[in-house]
Amino acid sequence: MLRGEQGRAVQEALQLQLAVGRFFGAKRFVPVSNVHMMGDIEVMGDSGKSFLERAANLGAKCVRPTTTNARCIDFAYLDRLQQSRVEAGKEKELIACLRRMDVITADTCINYQTLYQPHLGEHVAWGDTGTVIYANSVYGARSNFEAGPAALAAGLTGRVPEYGFHLDEHRRGTFQVNLKADLHDLADWGAVGKIVGSGHQDYYAVPVFCGIKRTPTADELKQLGASLASYGSMGMFHMVGVTPEAPTLKAAFGGRKPKEVMTVSNRDLEAVYAGYDTKNNPLNLVVFSGPQQSLFEMKTLATLLKGRKVAKGSQLFITTSNGVKSAARELGYLKTIEDAGAIVLEGVCFYILQNLPQMRVREGWSNLVTNSAKLANIIGAHKFNTILRRTAECIDIACSGKDVR
Amino acid sequence: MSTARPIKTIRVKRAFGAVVEGEALVSTEGFSPRYDLDRWSGLISRPGHALEGHNIKGRILITPSAKGGIAAGWAFYDIQHKGIAPKAFVFGVTNPVMVQGAVFAGITITEGWSMSPYEHIRTGDIVRVDPQKKTLTLIRRGSPAASAPRG
């Protein structure tokens, strides 16, 4: 590969991987069975697009199943959201280019729920931090955060340098979190991620949760993981009795002592919710996104919205994958949700929507209400004031325009 | 390259890239090219960031930690092509996305330091990053005025 007998694109991909591996002191490569990459025009810009077009023209083809993360445009809503036709044209070219390289443009950040579930010890190369922390923690698979160019390189070479979470030594717990809080709503799990992640901004910090009162659902672990990765830049957690590498507290720490023991109580959760302020601006935007909604979440939203209407002057956005939206349509959830006046976008994430800053100004949005702690964290870059609320509260706010607290 | 005698050398733990020398931009706060940066001008734009109003273009950015997610990987390549990239990133702790992004863009990057640079290096000082020797060296003091924000 390095000599170029498999083409220049593969040669350059391996050179990139070698340099990254050297940086982290990797001793060898490990084969990966699945790749997930972020690649859309909002995120990569014109230079990234040119890079991909050059790779495609060099005949680059992925040698492992490679899927794409959420993107920035749902073409069916281009006009309604007044997004740029020029950028949409580039996005279409980009998608065509990725397909030429055998990339499966599935456009979802919940691949771990809808597309591929790696097994214990399986090496993968995934992008989107939420997917990585889920793979490592819940499935016991092994992945580092793989940025777009790095994930594509893994797709082309079928391997990654062995460092970080591919190695046992980085997978052991580093600190303990006693969960005393009653965690009823998805937002509560995200709030835990905020509390734990904010105080430990370290890729190699691995929290071990214990004291969990019941078996969490996949959607709950999704919200927790996405939030930990967002606030703490973390790539892995354990939950004793729940996740595969934590049958016991001792096993989760692998013989090490916790550097710290912390507790999360109901009072801590309430402090998180109380920490958001509407700043006397209207509550006219509610968003369920980041990560995309699963079919179960869509069902919950349909139940909560049945027979209700989004308040005049307010907007409710929901993002999901093409597969989930299709199933929700079949099952009637979509009709209930859309009849209430919500907009359901597929294949995108709200926070990377093309033209979002312009949309914010045009629509007079200042506050953004969501049940996703991750979204509440990252969308600040677009100058939104975010407010985390529980799922049913978000729907009440969408239908009334008023905070329920 | 300056021939001035180095007055302080800090060892870094991991490093990639070419030897670079330039003006330090020292942050006590972590950095994300997605959350903190205006990717068209190079200005740190997030309200309240420790370096708000400073421009990273051509600087050696010294920052304690990496923030943000996967999207940062394309962002470094993007700012490199727009001509607004820093000469080097000097991180206390970082994550793979920053390293992959910097390597992909051909920007010098280091992680870890043998002593805190905050007591020794100020914004505006001229420093050298040598990835082969794994050193961050203070070459000469900048003027106090250099530490004020400027676009």
Boltz contact constraints between the chains, C-beta under 6 A:
constraints:
  - contact:
      token1: [A, 16]
      token2: [B, 104]
      max_distance: 6.0
  - contact:
      token1: [A, 19]
      token2: [B, 103]
      max_distance: 6.0
  - contact:
      token1: [A, 20]
      token2: [B, 99]
      max_distance: 6.0
  - contact:
      token1: [A, 20]
      token2: [B, 100]
      max_distance: 6.0
  - contact:
      token1: [A, 20]
      token2: [B, 103]
      max_distance: 6.0
  - contact:
      token1: [A, 23]
      token2: [B, 14]
      max_distance: 6.0
  - contact:
      token1: [A, 23]
      token2: [B, 16]
      max_distance: 6.0
  - contact:
      token1: [A, 23]
      token2: [B, 99]
      max_distance: 6.0
  - contact:
      token1: [A, 38]
      token2: [B, 70]
      max_distance: 6.0
  - contact:
      token1: [A, 43]
      token2: [B, 71]
      max_distance: 6.0
  - contact:
      token1: [A, 43]
      token2: [B, 74]
      max_distance: 6.0
  - contact:
      token1: [A, 44]
      token2: [B, 74]
      max_distance: 6.0
  - contact:
      token1: [A, 45]
      token2: [B, 78]
      max_distance: 6.0
  - contact:
      token1: [A, 47]
      token2: [B, 77]
      max_distance: 6.0
  - contact:
      token1: [A, 47]
      token2: [B, 78]
      max_distance: 6.0
  - contact:
      token1: [A, 47]
      token2: [B, 81]
      max_distance: 6.0
  - contact:
      token1: [A, 48]
      token2: [B, 74]
      max_distance: 6.0
  - contact:
      token1: [A, 48]
      token2: [B, 77]
      max_distance: 6.0
  - contact:
      token1: [A, 127]
      token2: [B, 70]
      max_distance: 6.0
  - contact:
      token1: [A, 128]
      token2: [B, 70]
      max_distance: 6.0
  - contact:
      token1: [A, 129]
      token2: [B, 69]
      max_distance: 6.0
  - contact:
      token1: [A, 129]
      token2: [B, 70]
      max_distance: 6.0
  - contact:
      token1: [A, 144]
      token2: [B, 96]
      max_distance: 6.0
  - contact:
      token1: [A, 145]
      token2: [B, 70]
      max_distance: 6.0
  - contact:
      token1: [A, 145]
      token2: [B, 95]
      max_distance: 6.0
  - contact:
      token1: [A, 145]
      token2: [B, 96]
      max_distance: 6.0
  - contact:
      token1: [A, 145]
      token2: [B, 97]
      max_distance: 6.0
  - contact:
      token1: [A, 147]
      token2: [B, 70]
      max_distance: 6.0
  - contact:
      token1: [A, 147]
      token2: [B, 73]
      max_distance: 6.0
  - contact:
      token1: [A, 147]
      token2: [B, 97]
      max_distance: 6.0
  - contact:
      token1: [A, 147]
      token2: [B, 100]
      max_distance: 6.0
  - contact:
      token1: [A, 147]
      token2: [B, 101]
      max_distance: 6.0
  - contact:
      token1: [A, 148]
      token2: [B, 73]
      max_distance: 6.0
  - contact:
      token1: [A, 148]
      token2: [B, 74]
      max_distance: 6.0
  - contact:
      token1: [A, 149]
      token2: [B, 73]
      max_distance: 6.0
  - contact:
      token1: [A, 149]
      token2: [B, 104]
      max_distance: 6.0
  - contact:
      token1: [A, 150]
      token2: [B, 100]
      max_distance: 6.0
  - contact:
      token1: [A, 201]
      token2: [B, 65]
      max_distance: 6.0
  - contact:
      token1: [A, 202]
      token2: [B, 93]
      max_distance: 6.0
  - contact:
      token1: [A, 203]
      token2: [B, 95]
      max_distance: 6.0
  - contact:
      token1: [A, 233]
      token2: [B, 95]
      max_distance: 6.0
  - contact:
      token1: [A, 381]
      token2: [B, 35]
      max_distance: 6.0
